[in-house]
Amino acid sequence: MLYADGITDNTRELQEMLDKRGIVTVDMPGTYLISKTLIIHSDTRLILSPGARILAAPMSRCSIIENEHFAGGGRDERIEIIGGIWDGNCDAMGLDAVYEAKHREDEPYSPKLFKGKMMRFAHVDKIVLEKLTVKDPVSYGIQIASVRGFVVRDIFCDYNHHFGTTDGVHINGPARDGVIENICGTTNDDMVSLTTIDEKHAEISYGHIMNVDIRNVSAENGYSGIRLQSNEGYDIRCVKISGVYGDYRHNAVLISQHNSRPGTPTWFDDITVEHVRAVKTAKPLPEDCFTYWEKGVIEKLAIVWIEKGIKAGNIILRDITRHECTQTNAPLVKIDEGAEINRLVADNIHQTCAEGVNPPCFKNEGTIRASVIRDVQE
């Protein structure tokens, strides 16, 4: 029997329900405490009522849910999780945020090692996550790796900013054929990240990423919106970003060489960024928030930024505008010196600014071999 009182440990009862596979329903509102990672199997659809909250027990220090073959040795398929509030309860894990940030690379990735990732899925085909509230993880809210065919939609990120490196939806390569849409709220790192090769604390798998649509991402006082990051010879291809809104301390969209790691140059191709309506935030974080990554140059970081070190085939930047009221030197669009793009289309890029605010609109310092520039404000 399940007890939605926030006190009784429901781990065993929930796991027994998941072990039956098929359609699993938690339809009574309330808080379901768990002390151990739940395992979801192939051919399972887990449905939670909007008022059902899965809460990580204090000091449990485990992910809330993983798929059966997360650690490898096979693959899972046809997994769905619909609804509910998934609460990582980060403040009750007995961890120091600054210490964790400084020492996150001390130990290499292991499936059994807790590094704060709340919902983890790997080696899976055909996974759907929708209508979830993702709340207060120690690190990533949702991490998906080595995946073919994925849909992540209608996700509300409700983070308290007490920890850093708290992405909303983090995809590790190899990954292909996916849709990420309607992601809103606020995180203390990227709202959406596509990463071909990750840092050691998160490196479940690595490989090419292709055929991904990202639509309608919005944040209030966000860290960054969407980040595409690659290195060491793994490509990101055929990615369409459409609709990025809100205000950000860092970037709305960033295309980057991951942490400038040495190795084979990155390659991006057939990347489209369109319908961006975003500005720099003027809101400071409260004193209790994690600000270790808040370096003094953030006010200069572009809304849409193509970073040094990347090499790209075709990139389209289209319909990118802002009305900037914040005093800032941040360009609307910037292509760094050292970035190389074979073909660039820039179309309908412009801004309006309050009196006394005049940041650059389109700043290109990179190497572009062929370009079509239309309606781009000087």
C-alpha positions in Angstrom: 0.0 0.0 0.0 1.2 3.5 -0.9 1.3 6.2 1.7 1.3 9.8 0.3 2.2 11.4 3.7 5.8 12.4 2.9 7.0 10.3 5.9 6.5 6.7 5.0 9.2 5.1 2.7 7.3 4.0 -0.4 10.4 2.7 -2.3 9.5 -1.0 -2.1 5.8 -0.6 -3.0 6.6 1.7 -6.0 9.3 -0.7 -7.2 6.9 -3.6 -7.0 4.4 -1.7 -9.2 7.1 -0.9 -11.7 8.3 -4.5 -11.9 4.9 -5.5 -13.2 5.5 -3.3 -16.3 2.7 -2.2 -18.6 0.7 0.9 -17.4 1.6 1.9 -13.8 -0.5 4.6 -12.3 -0.1 6.7 -9.2 -3.3 8.6 -9.0 -3.6 9.9 -5.4 -2.1 13.3 -4.8 0.4 13.6 -2.0 4.1 13.1 -1.3 5.7 9.7 -1.8 9.0 9.4 0.0 11.7 7.2 -1.6 15.1 6.2 -0.2 16.5 4.2 -3.1 16.6 4.6 -6.9 13.5 3.4 -8.7 14.1 1.2 -11.7 11.8 1.4 -14.7 11.8 -1.4 -17.3 11.1 -1.6 -21.0 7.5 -1.5 -22.1 6.4 0.6 -19.1 4.3 3.7 -19.0 4.4 5.4 -15.5 1.6 7.9 -15.0 1.4 10.2 -12.0 -1.4 12.6 -11.1 -0.5 16.3 -11.2 -0.5 16.4 -7.4 1.7 13.3 -6.9 5.2 14.2 -5.7 8.1 11.7 -5.6 10.5 13.0 -2.9 14.1 11.9 -2.4 14.5 11.0 1.3 17.0 13.1 3.3 20.6 11.8 3.0 19.4 9.2 0.4 22.0 10.5 -2.1 20.7 8.6 -5.1 19.0 9.3 -8.4 15.3 9.1 -8.1 14.7 6.9 -11.2 16.8 5.1 -13.8 16.0 2.6 -16.5 16.9 -1.1 -16.0 19.9 -1.1 -18.3 21.2 2.3 -17.4 24.6 0.9 -16.5 24.9 -1.0 -19.8 24.8 -4.7 -20.7 21.8 -4.3 -22.9 19.2 -1.7 -24.0 15.7 -0.7 -22.9 12.9 0.5 -25.1 9.4 2.0 -25.0 9.6 3.8 -21.7 7.2 6.7 -20.8 6.9 8.8 -17.7 4.0 11.2 -17.6 3.2 13.7 -14.9 4.1 14.3 -11.3 6.6 16.4 -9.3 10.0 14.9 -9.1 11.9 16.4 -6.1 15.6 15.9 -5.6 15.4 17.6 -2.1 18.9 18.9 -2.6 19.1 20.8 0.7 18.6 17.6 2.7 21.5 15.6 1.2 24.2 16.9 3.6 26.3 18.3 0.7 28.3 21.5 0.4 27.6 23.1 -2.9 31.0 24.8 -3.3 32.9 21.8 -2.2 31.0 19.6 -4.7 31.8 22.1 -7.5 35.5 22.2 -6.7 35.8 18.4 -6.4 33.3 17.1 -8.9 36.1 15.8 -11.2 38.0 14.0 -8.4 36.4 10.6 -9.2 35.7 9.3 -12.7 32.1 8.5 -13.7 30.6 5.3 -12.3 27.0 4.2 -12.5 27.0 3.7 -8.8 28.5 7.0 -7.9 26.1 9.8 -6.9 26.9 13.0 -8.6 23.6 14.6 -8.2 21.8 13.6 -11.4 18.2 13.2 -10.5 16.4 11.3 -13.3 18.9 9.2 -15.4 18.3 7.2 -18.5 20.9 5.5 -20.8 21.1 2.9 -23.5 17.4 3.3 -24.3 15.3 3.5 -27.5 12.0 5.3 -27.6 11.7 7.2 -24.4 9.0 9.9 -23.6 9.1 12.2 -20.6 6.3 14.7 -20.4 4.2 17.0 -18.1 6.8 16.8 -15.3 7.8 19.3 -12.7 11.5 18.7 -12.0 12.5 20.2 -8.6 15.7 21.0 -6.7 18.2 18.5 -8.0 21.8 18.5 -6.7 23.0 18.5 -10.4 21.1 17.7 -13.7 17.4 17.4 -13.4 17.0 15.0 -16.4 20.0 13.2 -18.0 19.5 11.0 -21.1 22.5 9.3 -22.8 23.0 6.8 -25.6 19.5 7.2 -26.9 17.6 6.7 -30.2 14.2 8.3 -30.4 13.3 10.6 -27.5 10.6 13.1 -26.6 11.0 15.4 -23.6 8.1 18.0 -23.4 6.1 20.2 -21.1 8.8 20.3 -18.4 8.7 22.9 -15.6 12.1 23.4 -13.8 11.5 24.5 -10.3 15.1 24.9 -8.9 16.1 26.8 -5.7 19.6 27.7 -7.1 21.4 26.3 -4.0 23.6 24.1 -6.2 25.3 24.7 -9.5 25.7 22.6 -12.7 22.0 22.1 -12.5 20.9 21.6 -16.1 17.3 21.1 -16.9 17.4 18.5 -19.8 20.9 17.2 -20.5 21.5 14.9 -23.5 24.7 12.9 -23.9 25.8 11.4 -27.2 25.3 9.2 -29.0 21.8 10.6 -29.4 19.6 10.9 -32.4 16.0 11.5 -33.5 14.6 13.6 -30.7 12.3 16.4 -29.8 12.7 18.7 -26.7 9.9 21.2 -26.4 8.1 23.5 -23.9 10.8 23.7 -21.3 10.3 26.5 -18.8 11.1 27.7 -15.3 14.6 28.5 -14.1 17.8 26.4 -13.6 21.2 27.3 -12.4 22.9 26.1 -15.6 21.7 25.2 -19.1 18.0 24.7 -19.5 18.8 22.3 -22.4 22.2 20.9 -23.2 23.3 18.6 -26.1 26.8 17.3 -25.2 28.7 14.8 -27.3 31.5 14.3 -24.7 31.0 15.3 -21.1 33.0 16.1 -18.1 34.2 13.2 -16.1 31.5 13.4 -13.5 28.8 12.9 -16.1 30.3 10.9 -18.9 27.9 8.0 -19.2 28.5 7.8 -22.9 29.9 9.9 -25.7 29.3 10.1 -29.5 27.6 12.0 -32.3 24.3 13.9 -31.8 22.0 14.4 -34.8 18.4 15.0 -35.8 17.1 17.0 -32.8 14.4 19.7 -32.7 14.4 22.0 -29.7 11.3 24.2 -29.4 10.0 26.8 -27.0 12.5 27.2 -24.1 11.9 30.0 -21.7 13.5 31.1 -18.4 13.2 33.9 -15.8 16.6 35.1 -14.6 18.1 32.0 -16.2 21.7 31.0 -16.3 21.7 29.9 -20.0 19.0 28.6 -22.4 20.4 26.1 -24.9 23.9 24.9 -25.2 25.3 22.7 -28.0 28.8 21.5 -27.0 31.1 19.0 -28.6 34.7 18.0 -28.8 37.2 15.2 -29.7 35.9 14.4 -33.2 32.2 13.9 -32.3 29.7 15.9 -34.5 26.5 17.7 -33.8 24.4 17.7 -36.9 20.8 18.6 -38.0 19.7 20.5 -34.9 16.9 23.1 -35.1 16.4 25.5 -32.3 13.1 27.4 -32.6 11.8 29.7 -29.9 14.0 30.9 -27.0 12.5 33.4 -24.6 13.2 35.1 -21.3 16.2 36.8 -19.6 19.5 35.1 -19.0 22.7 35.9 -17.0 24.9 34.1 -19.6 23.5 33.2 -23.0 20.2 32.3 -24.6 22.0 30.0 -27.2 25.6 28.9 -27.1 27.4 26.8 -29.7 30.7 25.8 -28.2 33.8 23.6 -28.0 33.2 21.8 -24.6 35.4 23.6 -22.0 38.1 24.1 -24.7 39.2 20.5 -24.2 42.2 19.7 -26.4 41.5 17.1 -29.1 40.1 16.7 -32.6 38.3 20.0 -33.6 34.6 20.1 -33.1 32.2 19.9 -36.1 28.7 21.3 -36.3 26.6 21.2 -39.4 23.0 22.1 -40.4 22.3 24.1 -37.3 19.4 26.5 -37.3 18.7 29.0 -34.6 15.5 31.0 -35.1 12.8 33.0 -33.2 14.9 34.2 -30.3 13.4 36.8 -28.0 15.7 37.1 -25.1 17.6 39.7 -23.1 20.2 40.0 -20.4 18.8 39.7 -16.9 19.1 42.6 -14.4 18.1 40.5 -11.4 20.8 39.5 -8.9 20.5 36.1 -7.3 19.5 35.9 -3.6 22.3 35.5 -1.1 21.5 31.8 -0.4 22.1 30.9 -4.1 25.1 29.1 -5.5 27.2 31.7 -7.4 30.5 30.0 -7.8 30.3 30.0 -11.6 29.2 33.7 -11.8 32.4 35.2 -13.1 32.7 38.9 -13.7 32.5 38.8 -17.5 28.9 37.5 -17.7 27.5 40.9 -18.6 29.6 40.8 -21.8 28.4 37.4 -23.0 26.3 37.5 -26.1 22.6 36.4 -26.3 23.5 34.1 -29.2 27.2 33.1 -29.1 29.3 31.0 -31.4 32.4 30.3 -29.4 36.0 30.2 -30.5 37.4 26.8 -31.5 34.4 25.4 -33.3 34.3 24.4 -37.0 31.0 24.3 -38.8 29.5 23.5 -42.2 26.1 25.3 -42.5 24.6 27.6 -39.8 21.4 29.6 -40.1 20.6 32.4 -37.7 17.2 33.8 -38.3 14.6 36.1 -36.6 16.7 37.0 -33.6 15.6 40.2 -31.8 15.6 41.8 -28.4 14.5 44.9 -26.6 17.2 45.6 -24.1 16.6 47.8 -21.1 19.5 46.5 -19.0 22.8 48.4 -19.1 25.0 45.9 -20.9 27.9 45.5 -23.3 26.7 42.1 -24.4 26.1 41.7 -28.2 22.9 40.2 -29.4 24.9 37.8 -31.7 28.6 37.2 -31.6 30.9 34.9 -33.6 34.2 34.6 -31.9 37.7 34.9 -33.4 38.8 31.4 -34.1 35.4 30.1 -35.1 35.2 28.8 -38.6 32.0 28.5 -40.6 31.8 27.3 -44.2 28.3 28.8 -44.9 26.3 31.3 -42.8 22.9 32.7 -43.3 22.0 35.6 -41.0 18.5 37.0 -41.6 16.3 39.5 -39.6 18.7 40.2 -36.7 17.9 43.4 -34.9 17.4 45.1 -31.6 15.9 48.1 -29.8 17.4 49.5 -26.7 16.5 51.9 -24.0 18.1 55.3 -24.0 21.8 55.0 -23.0 22.0 51.3 -23.9 23.8 50.5 -27.1 25.3 47.1 -27.2 26.5 45.6 -30.5 23.8 43.8 -32.5 25.9 41.5 -34.7 29.6 41.1 -34.0 31.6 38.8 -36.3 35.2 38.1 -35.5 35.3 34.6 -37.0 36.1 33.1 -40.4 33.1 32.8 -42.7 33.8 31.4 -46.2 30.4 32.1 -47.7 27.5 34.0 -46.3 24.0 35.4 -47.0 23.3 38.5 -44.8 19.8 40.0 -45.0 18.2 42.6 -42.7 20.9 42.6 -40.1 21.2 45.7 -38.0 24.6 47.4 -37.9 
